[in-house]
Amino acid sequence: MSVPAPVPVPAAAQSSAAAQRPGAAEPAPPRPAREGPAAAVMLVVGFVLLSLNTRVAFGQLGPLAPVAGFGTGTLTLLGLLPPLCMGLFAPLAATARRRLGEERGLFWASALLLAGAVVRILGLPGLFIGTVLVSIATAVVNVLIPVFVRSRFEPRRVGVMMGVYALSMGVGSALVAALMVPVWEASGHSWRTAIGLAAVPAALAALGIAPQLRHAGRGAGRGAEPGAARTGVPGGAGAARTGVPGGAGAARTGVPGGAGAVGTGVPGGAGAVGTGVPGGAGAVGTGVPRSAGTRAGDTRARAGGAGVGKGGDRSGRTGRLDGLAWSLIAFFGLQTLLFYTTLAWLPAILVDAGVAKGTAGGMQSLFILGVAIGGFLTPVLAAARTDQRPHLFGVLLVCALGYAGLLVAPASAPALWAVVLGAGLGGGQAVAGVLYVKRGRDHDHVAALSTVAQTGGYLIAAAGPVTASVLHAVTGTWTAPLFAFVGVLLLSTVASLRAGHDRPAAGPAPVAGA
């Protein structure tokens, strides 16, 4: 695979504010210039090292759980903390990006993750506190990665790089998970020593992303349109720069607004009043972003946010999420619920079915390896299409096959079910990044979609490990939780419909609750 060329920061303004007037077609982004091969290699290596580390800490407890003597309450809480913290702190990524840019944001998140990995070895209290720190750092990385990929790599490389992200994430987690039991045994049954292995990839991640800090001064809050006067962070053509990014001619009074918009909330669209999260062209910003017009040669709006068609009367419906936002939240949330619940309880499910404890811990590594495989293939295939619904349905079918295997014959082929489940759930996790990029019209829009989906999605996912634990305690078997997982897949099938494709530009987009 040839080394993808990094995208440099946009040059000085070249177009007038008129080019960004409401209703005008959005200009095609300039083709990125190529940097030297050394810079390209450093970018890719740093990206891979960062990706390898992103899920390492969350895959350590599963293999250790059957042998290290952790109680059910401890495992339940440690399974709850990552998705809960990532949901609560995902909005922090927007602040980090606005103040620091993607590169600095990713570097400091990596430093925090390293600190959390070190704190986790300081006994049981440190394990809880460190898990919270790691989860906060991961929340920032999760939101910034799709924006970083879109801004630093060529558009044709987006699917491949999101696949590399998921593949590296799975490989790093699988390798460390596979070492947990051997290190535990070699260290005299010390779970602290085994947990401490996570500090190694965390340090490498911080070192790997550090060279990209040279871009930070030029990349904070990327998403600018040509013609902006650079007095703050990038914004639209002809915008007065008094706040954070906005559109052409926008009065900058808050966070990003659109062309001709008054920025009073988070980003609004062209001619929109930004009162919620980004609004659409000529629309009142009532939900998540809607594209300002359409791309040249494209008949689909890139975001499909709450907007008003000709003669629409939804101007009073402000502060609501639209159909795209809810679909992204629900799909990502339900997939993440299944992922973290399976990650937490798969070894216990297999042990309960008669699989040996050591073997069950090894199946966790195979599960994560499956996550890497599905996480690479799915975004690469999905990014090549304008409609991702077939890929989403395929992911859900693979997940259903894995859960069916655990229900019918868990002890007969545990390695098969672990890999199949991992491939399905890994694909579901990774394809979400493609959805943000495909449905977003610019860097700010992608960041907004990523933030709102991950905030709501992780909060949904936080209920998974606890609910599965309660169902198991009440029924005395894992059959009820596994049937519940299949039910969640059915809900996810419905939830993914809107997130998987672009809405035609003609006609109004629905407003939630309308």
C-alpha positions as CSV (number, residue, x, y, z in Angstrom):
1,M,0.0,0.0,0.0
2,S,1.4,3.3,-1.0
3,V,1.9,5.8,1.8
4,P,-1.1,8.2,2.0
5,A,-0.2,11.8,1.5
6,P,-0.9,14.1,4.4
7,V,-3.2,17.0,3.8
8,P,-1.6,20.4,4.5
9,V,-3.4,23.2,6.1
10,P,-5.4,25.3,3.6
11,A,-3.6,28.2,2.0
12,A,-4.6,31.8,2.2
13,A,-8.1,32.9,1.2
14,Q,-8.9,32.6,-2.5
15,S,-12.6,33.1,-3.0
16,S,-15.1,35.8,-2.1
17,A,-17.9,35.6,0.4
18,A,-20.3,35.6,-2.5
19,A,-19.1,32.1,-3.4
20,Q,-20.5,30.9,-0.1
21,R,-23.9,32.6,-0.3
22,P,-26.9,30.6,0.9
23,G,-28.1,28.1,-1.6
24,A,-24.9,28.2,-3.6
25,A,-23.2,24.9,-4.5
26,E,-20.4,24.0,-2.2
27,P,-17.1,24.3,-3.9
28,A,-15.0,21.1,-4.3
29,P,-12.2,21.0,-1.7
30,P,-8.7,21.7,-3.1
31,R,-6.7,18.6,-3.9
32,P,-4.1,18.2,-1.1
33,A,-0.5,18.9,-1.9
34,R,2.0,16.2,-1.1
35,E,4.6,16.6,1.6
36,G,7.9,14.8,1.6
37,P,8.0,11.0,2.0
38,A,9.6,11.3,5.5
39,A,6.7,13.5,6.7
40,A,4.2,11.1,5.2
41,V,5.8,8.1,6.8
42,M,5.9,9.9,10.2
43,L,2.2,10.7,9.9
44,V,1.2,7.1,9.1
45,V,3.5,5.6,11.8
46,G,2.2,8.0,14.4
47,F,-1.4,7.3,13.3
48,V,-0.8,3.5,13.6
49,L,0.9,3.8,17.0
50,L,-2.0,5.9,18.3
51,S,-4.5,3.4,16.9
52,L,-2.7,0.4,18.4
53,N,-3.2,1.9,21.9
54,T,-6.8,3.1,21.8
55,R,-8.5,-0.1,23.2
56,V,-5.6,-1.9,24.9
57,A,-6.7,-1.1,28.5
58,F,-10.3,-2.2,27.9
59,G,-9.3,-5.7,26.7
60,Q,-7.1,-6.6,29.7
61,L,-9.7,-7.5,32.3
62,G,-11.6,-10.2,30.3
63,P,-8.7,-12.7,30.1
64,L,-7.8,-11.9,33.8
65,A,-11.3,-12.2,35.1
66,P,-11.5,-16.0,35.3
67,V,-8.1,-16.4,37.0
68,A,-7.3,-13.2,39.0
69,G,-10.2,-13.4,41.4
70,F,-12.0,-10.2,40.6
71,G,-15.5,-10.1,42.1
72,T,-18.7,-9.8,40.0
73,G,-19.3,-6.3,41.4
74,T,-15.8,-5.2,40.5
75,L,-16.0,-6.6,36.9
76,T,-19.5,-5.0,36.4
77,L,-18.3,-1.6,37.5
78,L,-15.1,-1.8,35.4
79,G,-17.2,-2.8,32.5
80,L,-19.6,0.1,33.1
81,L,-17.0,2.9,33.5
82,P,-15.5,3.0,29.9
83,P,-18.7,3.6,27.9
84,L,-20.2,5.8,30.7
85,C,-17.1,8.0,30.8
86,M,-16.7,8.1,27.1
87,G,-20.3,9.2,26.7
88,L,-20.1,11.9,29.4
89,F,-16.7,13.3,28.2
90,A,-17.1,13.0,24.4
91,P,-18.2,16.7,24.3
92,L,-14.8,17.5,25.8
93,A,-13.3,16.7,22.4
94,A,-15.1,19.6,20.8
95,T,-13.5,22.0,23.3
96,A,-10.1,20.3,22.8
97,R,-10.3,20.6,19.0
98,R,-11.5,24.3,19.2
99,R,-8.7,25.3,21.5
100,L,-5.9,23.0,20.5
101,G,-6.6,21.5,17.1
102,E,-6.7,17.8,16.2
103,E,-3.0,17.2,16.6
104,R,-2.5,18.8,20.0
105,G,-5.8,17.3,21.1
106,L,-4.7,13.8,20.2
107,F,-1.3,14.3,21.8
108,W,-2.6,15.4,25.1
109,A,-5.2,12.7,25.1
110,S,-2.4,10.2,24.5
111,A,-0.5,11.7,27.5
112,L,-3.6,11.4,29.7
113,L,-4.1,7.8,28.5
114,L,-0.5,7.0,29.5
115,A,-1.1,8.6,32.9
116,G,-4.2,6.5,33.4
117,A,-2.4,3.3,32.4
118,V,0.2,4.0,35.1
119,V,-2.4,4.8,37.7
120,R,-4.2,1.5,37.0
121,I,-1.3,-0.6,38.6
122,L,-1.7,1.1,42.0
123,G,-4.1,-1.4,43.5
124,L,-7.8,-1.7,43.1
125,P,-8.6,2.0,43.8
126,G,-6.0,2.9,41.2
127,L,-7.6,0.4,38.7
128,F,-10.9,2.3,39.0
129,I,-9.3,5.8,38.8
130,G,-7.0,4.9,36.0
131,T,-9.9,3.3,34.0
132,V,-11.7,6.7,34.3
133,L,-8.7,8.6,33.1
134,V,-8.1,6.2,30.2
135,S,-11.8,6.4,29.3
136,I,-11.8,10.2,29.2
137,A,-8.7,10.2,27.0
138,T,-10.3,7.6,24.7
139,A,-13.4,9.7,24.4
140,V,-11.4,12.6,23.0
141,V,-9.5,10.3,20.6
142,N,-12.7,8.7,19.4
143,V,-14.2,12.0,18.3
144,L,-11.0,13.5,16.9
145,I,-9.9,10.6,14.8
146,P,-12.5,10.9,12.0
147,V,-11.8,14.6,11.7
148,F,-8.0,14.0,11.7
149,V,-8.4,11.4,9.0
150,R,-10.5,13.7,6.8
151,S,-8.2,16.7,7.3
152,R,-4.8,15.0,6.9
153,F,-5.4,12.3,4.3
154,E,-6.8,12.4,0.7
155,P,-10.5,11.7,0.4
156,R,-9.9,8.5,-1.5
157,R,-7.9,7.3,1.5
158,V,-10.5,7.9,4.1
159,G,-12.0,4.4,4.1
160,V,-8.5,2.7,4.1
161,M,-7.3,4.9,7.0
162,M,-10.4,4.3,9.1
163,G,-9.8,0.6,8.4
164,V,-6.2,0.9,9.4
165,Y,-7.4,2.6,12.6
166,A,-9.8,-0.2,13.5
167,L,-7.3,-2.9,12.5
168,S,-4.5,-1.4,14.5
169,M,-6.8,-0.9,17.4
170,G,-7.9,-4.5,17.4
171,V,-4.4,-5.9,16.9
172,G,-2.9,-3.9,19.8
173,S,-5.7,-4.9,22.1
174,A,-5.5,-8.6,21.0
175,L,-1.8,-8.8,21.5
176,V,-1.9,-7.4,25.0
177,A,-5.0,-9.5,25.9
178,A,-3.1,-12.6,24.8
179,L,-0.3,-11.8,27.1
180,M,-2.4,-11.2,30.2
181,V,-2.6,-14.8,31.6
182,P,1.0,-15.7,30.7
183,V,2.3,-12.5,32.4
184,W,0.0,-13.1,35.4
185,E,1.4,-16.6,35.8
186,A,5.1,-15.5,35.2
187,S,4.8,-12.7,37.8
188,G,3.6,-14.9,40.6
189,H,-0.1,-14.3,39.9
190,S,0.2,-10.5,40.0
191,W,-2.6,-8.8,38.1
192,R,-0.9,-5.4,38.6
193,T,2.1,-6.5,36.5
194,A,-0.2,-7.8,33.8
195,I,-2.2,-4.6,33.8
196,G,1.0,-2.5,33.7
197,L,1.7,-3.8,30.2
198,A,-0.7,-1.2,28.9
199,A,1.8,1.6,29.7
200,V,4.1,0.4,26.9
201,P,1.8,1.0,23.9
202,A,0.5,4.1,25.6
203,A,4.0,5.6,25.7
204,L,4.6,4.6,22.1
205,A,1.3,6.3,21.1
206,A,2.3,9.6,22.7
207,L,5.8,9.5,21.1
208,G,4.3,8.6,17.7
209,I,1.8,11.4,17.5
210,A,4.3,14.0,18.9
211,P,5.9,14.9,15.5
212,Q,2.4,16.0,14.3
213,L,2.5,18.9,16.8
214,R,4.3,20.9,14.1
215,H,1.0,21.1,12.3
216,A,-1.0,22.2,15.3
217,G,-0.5,25.9,15.0
218,R,-1.9,25.8,11.5
219,G,-4.7,23.2,12.1
220,A,-6.7,24.3,15.1
221,G,-10.3,23.9,14.5
222,R,-9.9,23.0,10.8
223,G,-13.0,23.3,8.7
224,A,-12.3,26.7,7.3
225,E,-13.7,27.9,4.0
226,P,-11.7,30.1,1.7
227,G,-11.8,33.8,2.3
228,A,-11.7,33.9,6.0
229,A,-9.8,36.7,7.8
230,R,-7.6,34.7,10.2
231,T,-8.0,36.4,13.5
232,G,-9.2,33.4,15.4
233,V,-9.6,29.8,14.4
234,P,-10.6,29.0,10.8
235,G,-14.0,30.0,9.5
236,G,-16.0,30.7,6.4
237,A,-15.3,33.1,3.5
238,G,-15.4,36.7,4.6
239,A,-16.2,35.9,8.2
240,A,-15.2,38.3,10.9
241,R,-13.1,36.2,13.2
242,T,-14.1,36.8,16.7
243,G,-14.9,33.3,17.9
244,V,-14.7,29.8,16.5
245,P,-15.2,28.6,12.9
246,G,-18.2,29.8,11.0
247,G,-19.4,30.4,7.5
248,A,-19.2,33.2,5.0
249,G,-20.1,36.6,6.4
250,A,-21.2,35.2,9.7
251,A,-21.3,37.4,12.8
252,R,-19.0,35.5,15.2
253,T,-20.6,35.7,18.6
254,G,-20.4,32.1,19.8
255,V,-19.5,28.8,18.4
256,P,-19.6,28.1,14.7
257,G,-22.4,29.5,12.6
258,G,-23.1,29.2,8.8
259,A,-22.9,31.7,6.0
260,G,-24.8,34.7,7.0
261,A,-25.6,33.1,10.3
262,V,-25.5,34.5,13.8
263,G,-23.4,32.0,15.7
264,T,-25.3,31.6,18.9
265,G,-25.0,27.9,19.4
266,V,-23.0,25.2,17.8
267,P,-22.4,25.3,14.1
268,G,-25.2,26.5,11.9
269,G,-25.6,26.2,8.1
270,A,-25.7,28.9,5.4
271,G,-28.3,31.5,6.3
272,A,-29.2,29.6,9.5
273,V,-29.6,30.9,13.0
274,G,-27.3,28.6,15.0
275,T,-29.4,27.8,18.1
276,G,-28.6,24.1,18.5
277,V,-26.2,22.0,16.8
278,P,-25.4,22.7,13.1
279,G,-28.3,23.7,11.0
280,G,-28.8,23.6,7.2
281,A,-28.8,26.0,4.2
282,G,-31.5,28.6,4.7
283,A,-32.7,26.6,7.7
284,V,-33.1,27.3,11.4
285,G,-30.5,25.2,13.2
286,T,-32.7,22.8,15.1
287,G,-30.6,19.6,15.3
288,V,-27.4,18.3,13.9
289,P,-25.8,19.8,10.8
290,R,-27.5,20.1,7.4
291,S,-25.5,20.8,4.3
292,A,-25.4,24.3,2.9
293,G,-26.6,23.5,-0.6
294,T,-25.2,20.5,-2.3
295,R,-21.8,19.5,-3.6
296,A,-21.1,20.2,-7.2
297,G,-22.5,17.3,-9.2
298,D,-24.0,15.7,-6.1
299,T,-27.8,15.7,-5.7
300,R,-27.7,14.7,-2.1
301,A,-27.4,16.9,1.0
302,R,-24.4,15.7,2.9
303,A,-25.9,15.8,6.4
304,G,-29.7,15.8,6.3
305,G,-30.1,17.8,9.5
306,A,-33.3,19.5,10.7
307,G,-34.1,22.1,8.1
308,V,-36.9,23.8,6.3
309,G,-37.9,23.1,2.7
310,K,-39.5,25.7,0.5
311,G,-42.4,27.1,2.4
312,G,-41.5,25.1,5.5
313,D,-42.8,26.2,8.8
314,R,-40.5,24.6,11.3
315,S,-38.8,27.8,12.5
316,G,-40.0,27.4,16.0
317,R,-38.6,23.9,16.5
318,T,-35.2,24.7,17.8
319,G,-32.9,22.7,20.0
320,R,-34.0,19.2,18.7
321,L,-32.0,16.5,17.1
322,D,-33.1,15.4,13.6
323,G,-33.5,11.9,12.1
324,L,-29.9,11.6,11.1
325,A,-28.6,12.4,14.6
326,W,-30.9,10.0,16.3
327,S,-30.1,7.3,13.8
328,L,-26.4,7.7,14.3
329,I,-26.8,7.8,18.1
330,A,-29.0,4.7,18.1
331,F,-26.9,2.6,15.7
332,F,-23.6,3.5,17.4
333,G,-25.1,3.2,20.9
334,L,-26.6,-0.2,20.3
335,Q,-23.5,-1.6,18.6
336,T,-21.3,-0.2,21.3
337,L,-23.6,-1.7,24.0
338,L,-23.1,-5.1,22.5
339,F,-19.4,-4.6,22.0
340,Y,-18.6,-3.6,25.6
341,T,-21.0,-6.1,27.1
342,T,-19.5,-9.0,25.1
343,L,-16.0,-7.7,25.9
344,A,-16.8,-7.8,29.6
345,W,-18.6,-11.1,29.8
346,L,-17.6,-13.4,26.9
347,P,-15.1,-15.4,29.1
348,A,-17.7,-15.8,31.8
349,I,-20.3,-17.0,29.2
350,L,-17.9,-19.6,27.9
351,V,-16.8,-20.8,31.4
352,D,-20.5,-21.2,32.3
353,A,-20.9,-23.3,29.2
354,G,-18.1,-25.6,30.3
355,V,-15.1,-24.2,28.6
356,A,-11.9,-24.2,30.7
357,K,-10.9,-20.9,32.4
358,G,-7.6,-20.6,30.6
359,T,-9.2,-21.4,27.2
360,A,-12.0,-18.9,27.8
361,G,-9.4,-16.2,28.5
362,G,-7.8,-17.1,25.2
363,M,-11.1,-16.8,23.4
364,Q,-11.1,-13.1,24.4
365,S,-8.0,-12.6,22.4
366,L,-9.6,-14.3,19.4
367,F,-12.6,-12.1,19.8
368,I,-10.5,-9.0,19.7
369,L,-8.6,-10.4,16.7
370,G,-12.0,-10.7,15.0
371,V,-12.7,-7.1,15.9
372,A,-9.5,-6.1,14.1
373,I,-10.5,-8.1,10.9
374,G,-14.0,-6.8,10.8
375,G,-12.9,-3.3,11.8
376,F,-10.5,-3.1,8.8
377,L,-12.6,-4.7,6.1
378,T,-16.0,-3.0,6.8
379,P,-14.9,0.7,6.5
380,V,-12.8,0.0,3.5
381,L,-15.8,-1.5,1.7
382,A,-18.3,0.9,3.0
383,A,-16.3,4.1,2.2
384,A,-16.3,3.1,-1.5
385,R,-20.1,3.5,-1.7
386,T,-22.5,6.3,-1.2
387,D,-25.1,4.0,0.4
388,Q,-23.7,2.1,3.5
389,R,-27.0,0.3,4.4
390,P,-26.0,-3.0,2.8
391,H,-22.7,-3.0,4.8
392,L,-24.6,-2.2,8.0
393,F,-27.0,-5.0,7.5
394,G,-24.2,-7.4,6.7
395,V,-22.5,-6.4,10.0
396,L,-25.7,-7.1,11.9
397,L,-26.1,-10.5,10.3
398,V,-22.6,-11.5,11.2
399,C,-23.2,-10.5,14.8
400,A,-26.5,-12.5,14.9
401,L,-24.6,-15.6,13.7
402,G,-22.1,-15.2,16.5
403,Y,-24.7,-14.9,19.2
404,A,-26.7,-17.8,17.7
405,G,-23.6,-19.9,18.0
406,L,-23.2,-19.0,21.7
407,L,-26.8,-19.9,22.3
408,V,-26.9,-23.2,20.5
409,A,-23.4,-24.7,20.9
410,P,-21.1,-22.4,22.9
411,A,-18.6,-25.1,24.0
412,S,-18.4,-26.9,20.6
413,A,-16.7,-24.2,18.7
414,P,-15.9,-21.3,21.0
415,A,-13.0,-20.0,18.8
416,L,-15.3,-19.8,15.8
417,W,-18.0,-17.9,17.7
418,A,-15.4,-15.6,19.2
419,V,-13.9,-14.6,15.8
420,V,-17.3,-14.3,14.1
421,L,-18.7,-12.1,16.9
422,G,-15.5,-10.0,16.9
423,A,-15.7,-9.5,13.2
424,G,-19.3,-8.3,13.3
425,L,-19.0,-6.1,16.4
426,G,-15.7,-4.7,15.2
427,G,-17.2,-3.8,11.8
428,G,-20.1,-2.1,13.5
429,Q,-17.7,0.0,15.6
430,A,-15.5,1.0,12.8
431,V,-18.1,1.8,10.1
432,A,-19.5,4.5,12.4
433,G,-16.4,6.6,11.6
434,V,-17.2,6.3,7.9
435,L,-20.8,7.4,8.5
436,Y,-19.6,10.6,10.2
437,V,-17.3,11.4,7.3
438,K,-19.8,10.5,4.6
439,R,-22.7,12.4,6.2
440,G,-20.6,15.4,7.2
441,R,-20.0,18.3,4.8
442,D,-16.8,19.7,6.3
443,H,-14.5,19.1,9.2
444,D,-16.6,21.1,11.7
445,H,-19.7,19.1,10.6
446,V,-17.9,15.7,10.9
447,A,-16.7,16.7,14.4
448,A,-20.3,17.7,15.4
449,L,-21.8,14.5,14.1
450,S,-19.1,12.4,15.8
451,T,-19.6,14.2,19.1
452,V,-23.3,14.0,19.3
453,A,-23.4,10.3,18.2
454,Q,-20.7,9.2,20.6
455,T,-22.1,11.3,23.5
456,G,-25.5,9.7,23.2
457,G,-24.2,6.3,22.0
458,Y,-21.8,5.6,24.8
459,L,-24.4,6.6,27.4
460,I,-26.7,4.0,25.9
461,A,-23.8,1.5,25.9
462,A,-23.1,2.0,29.5
463,A,-26.3,0.1,30.4
464,G,-25.1,-3.0,28.7
465,P,-22.7,-4.7,31.1
466,V,-24.9,-3.9,34.1
467,T,-28.1,-5.2,32.4
468,A,-26.4,-8.4,31.3
469,S,-25.1,-9.0,34.9
470,V,-28.5,-8.4,36.4
471,L,-30.2,-10.7,33.8
472,H,-27.6,-13.4,34.6
473,A,-28.1,-13.0,38.3
474,V,-31.9,-13.2,38.1
475,T,-32.1,-16.2,35.7
476,G,-28.9,-18.0,36.7
477,T,-27.9,-18.5,33.1
478,W,-26.5,-16.5,30.2
479,T,-29.4,-17.6,27.9
480,A,-31.5,-14.6,28.7
481,P,-28.8,-12.0,28.2
482,L,-27.9,-13.6,24.8
483,F,-31.5,-13.5,23.6
484,A,-31.5,-9.8,24.7
485,F,-28.4,-9.2,22.6
486,V,-30.3,-10.6,19.6
487,G,-33.2,-8.3,20.3
488,V,-30.7,-5.4,20.4
489,L,-29.5,-6.4,16.9
490,L,-33.1,-6.1,15.6
491,L,-33.4,-2.6,17.1
492,S,-30.1,-1.7,15.5
493,T,-31.3,-2.9,12.1
494,V,-34.1,-0.3,12.2
495,A,-31.9,2.4,13.8
496,S,-29.3,2.2,11.0
497,L,-31.6,3.0,8.1
498,R,-31.2,6.7,8.1
499,A,-27.6,6.8,9.1
500,G,-26.6,4.6,6.2
501,H,-27.4,6.9,3.3
502,D,-27.6,10.5,2.1
503,R,-31.0,12.1,2.0
504,P,-31.9,13.6,-1.4
505,A,-31.6,17.4,-1.3
506,A,-35.1,18.0,-2.6
507,G,-37.8,18.3,0.1
508,P,-37.5,19.0,3.8
509,A,-35.7,16.7,6.3
510,P,-37.7,15.5,9.2
511,V,-37.4,17.1,12.6
512,A,-37.4,14.8,15.6
513,G,-40.8,14.8,17.2
514,A,-42.5,16.3,14.1
